[in-house]
């Protein structure tokens, strides 16, 4: 059986990242894990493991994403005119990157930063599993009606949830710290985007299979 070396490589760089974090905490006084004051920061050799491991992880993830996109475009998005694009179901595995967003909890507690929560957007990539099942499907009038219906429901759901979040923050935002406002908006907007992306593909697949039955 052929091994998926790219998946093994991803597990490897993630493991190295955790080891580098442990090294920084135990042997380097958490110099990089804790918030860094760039005005007074002075590089030390012991800072290199975590910096290098983080840079390697980011570069490897970008490599996997770019490679997958390039391979998909080389194979062609559609088999012929008038049908849906041909999509590799492996794209759906990128949805697991959404769990990286939970790393935002310790990052926020230690450094007060909210950017890792944006990774929740990757949960929407699970929808590629359903889109791949409909590769090269004939886009007739019935299909276009179901596609418009799925988009309407998903966008309406997303805008509705966004309105609720905006309404809630408009009422309570003046009574809570600005950091919590940024946190709530970042988490909520990322999850809403992911939900809309997922529903677009899932509902279209659901409507199409129900019609076929």
C-alpha positions in Angstrom: 0.0 0.0 0.0 1.3 3.4 -1.0 2.0 5.7 2.0 0.8 9.2 2.1 4.1 10.9 2.9 2.6 14.3 2.9 0.2 13.4 5.7 3.1 11.9 7.7 5.2 15.0 7.0 2.3 17.2 8.4 2.1 15.1 11.6 5.9 15.4 11.9 6.0 19.2 11.6 3.2 19.5 14.1 5.0 17.2 16.5 8.2 19.3 16.1 6.2 22.4 16.8 4.9 21.0 20.1 8.4 19.8 21.1 9.7 23.3 20.3 7.1 24.9 22.5 8.0 22.5 25.3 11.7 23.4 24.9 10.9 27.1 25.0 8.9 26.7 28.2 11.3 24.4 30.0 14.7 25.6 28.9 14.2 29.1 27.5 12.0 30.7 30.1 9.1 30.9 27.7 10.8 33.8 25.9 8.9 33.2 22.7 5.7 31.7 24.0 5.0 34.8 26.1 4.2 38.1 24.5 7.4 39.6 22.9 8.2 43.3 23.2 9.9 43.9 19.9 11.4 47.2 21.1 13.5 45.5 23.8 13.7 42.0 22.3 17.3 40.6 21.7 17.7 37.4 19.8 19.2 34.4 21.5 20.3 31.1 20.1 17.8 29.3 22.3 15.0 31.2 20.6 15.8 29.5 17.3 14.1 26.1 17.8 10.5 27.5 18.2 11.0 30.2 15.6 12.3 27.7 13.0 9.6 25.1 13.9 6.8 27.6 13.6 8.1 28.9 10.3 8.5 25.3 9.0 4.9 24.5 10.0 3.4 27.5 8.3 5.5 26.9 5.1 4.5 23.2 5.0 0.8 24.0 5.3 1.0 26.6 2.5 2.9 24.0 0.4 0.1 21.4 0.9 -2.7 23.9 0.1 -0.9 25.4 -3.0 0.0 21.9 -4.3 -3.5 20.6 -3.9 -4.9 23.6 -5.8 -2.4 23.3 -8.6 -3.0 19.6 -9.0 -6.8 20.2 -9.1 -6.5 22.8 -11.8 -4.1 20.6 -13.9 -6.7 17.9 -13.9 -9.4 20.4 -15.0 -12.3 21.7 -13.0 -14.9 20.3 -15.4 -15.0 17.3 -17.6 -17.1 19.1 -20.2 -19.0 22.3 -20.6 -22.3 22.3 -18.8 -21.3 20.1 -15.9 -20.0 20.7 -12.4 -16.3 20.9 -11.8 -14.3 17.7 -11.1 -13.1 17.9 -7.6 -10.8 15.6 -5.6 -12.5 14.6 -2.3 -9.1 14.9 -0.5 -9.8 18.6 -0.4 -12.3 17.9 2.3 -9.5 16.8 4.6 -8.4 20.5 4.8 -11.4 20.9 7.1 -9.4 19.4 9.9 -7.3 22.5 9.9 -10.3 24.1 11.6 -9.3 22.4 14.8 -6.1 24.5 14.8 -8.5 27.4 15.8 -8.7 25.9 19.3 -5.0 26.8 19.7 -6.4 30.3 19.9 -7.5 29.6 23.5 -4.0 29.3 25.0 -2.6 31.9 22.6 -5.3 34.4 23.8 -4.8 33.5 27.5 -1.0 34.0 27.2 -0.5 36.7 24.5 -4.0 38.2 24.2 -4.1 37.6 20.4 -7.2 36.5 18.6 -5.8 35.7 15.1 -5.5 31.9 15.6 -9.3 31.7 15.9 -9.5 32.6 12.2 -8.5 29.0 11.4 -12.1 28.0 12.3 -12.9 29.1 8.7 -11.3 25.8 7.5 -14.2 23.9 9.0 -16.1 25.0 5.9 -13.7 22.9 3.7 -15.6 19.8 4.9 -18.1 20.8 2.3 -15.7 19.7 -0.4 -16.5 16.1 0.5 -20.1 16.7 -0.7 -19.0 18.8 -3.7 -16.7 16.0 -4.8 -19.6 13.6 -4.8 -21.3 15.8 -7.4 -18.3 16.1 -9.7 -19.2 16.2 -13.4 -23.0 16.4 -12.6 -25.1 17.8 -15.5 -26.1 21.4 -14.7 -29.6 21.3 -16.1 -32.5 23.6 -15.1 -33.4 21.4 -12.1 -29.8 21.4 -10.9 -29.6 25.2 -11.2 -32.8 25.7 -9.2 -31.5 23.4 -6.4 -28.2 25.3 -6.5 -29.9 28.7 -6.1 -32.1 27.2 -3.3 -29.0 25.9 -1.5 -27.2 29.3 -1.8 -30.3 31.2 -0.6 -30.7 29.0 2.5 -27.0 29.1 3.4 -26.6 32.9 2.8 -29.8 33.6 4.7 -28.5 31.5 7.6 -25.1 33.2 7.6 -26.5 36.7 7.4 -29.1 35.9 10.1 -26.4 34.7 12.5 -24.2 37.6 11.7 -27.1 40.0 12.4 -27.6 38.3 15.8 -23.9 38.7 16.7 -23.9 42.3 15.6 -27.1 43.1 17.5 -25.8 41.4 20.6 -22.5 43.3 20.5 -24.3 46.6 19.8 -26.2 46.2 23.0 -23.5 44.8 25.2 -20.4 46.1 23.5 -20.3 49.3 25.6 -20.2 47.3 28.8 -17.4 44.9 28.1 -13.7 45.2 27.3 -12.7 45.9 23.7 -10.6 42.8 23.7 -13.6 40.6 24.3 -15.4 42.4 21.5 -12.6 41.5 19.1 -12.6 38.0 20.4 -16.3 37.4 20.0 -16.4 39.0 16.5 -13.4 37.0 15.3 -14.7 33.6 16.6 -18.3 34.3 15.5 -17.4 35.6 12.0 -15.0 32.7 11.3 -17.5 30.1 12.3 -20.3 31.7 10.3 -18.1 31.8 7.2 -17.3 28.2 7.7 -21.0 27.3 8.1 -22.0 29.1 4.9 -19.2 27.4 2.9 -20.3 24.0 4.3 -24.0 24.5 3.8 -23.5 25.6 0.2 -22.1 22.2 -0.7 -24.1 20.1 1.7 -27.5 21.5 0.9 -27.0 21.2 -2.8 -26.0 17.5 -2.4 -29.0 16.9 -0.1 -31.5 18.6 -2.5 -30.1 16.7 -5.5 -30.1 13.3 -3.9 -33.6 13.9 -2.5 -34.9 14.8 -6.0 -33.3 11.8 -7.5 -35.0 9.5 -4.9 
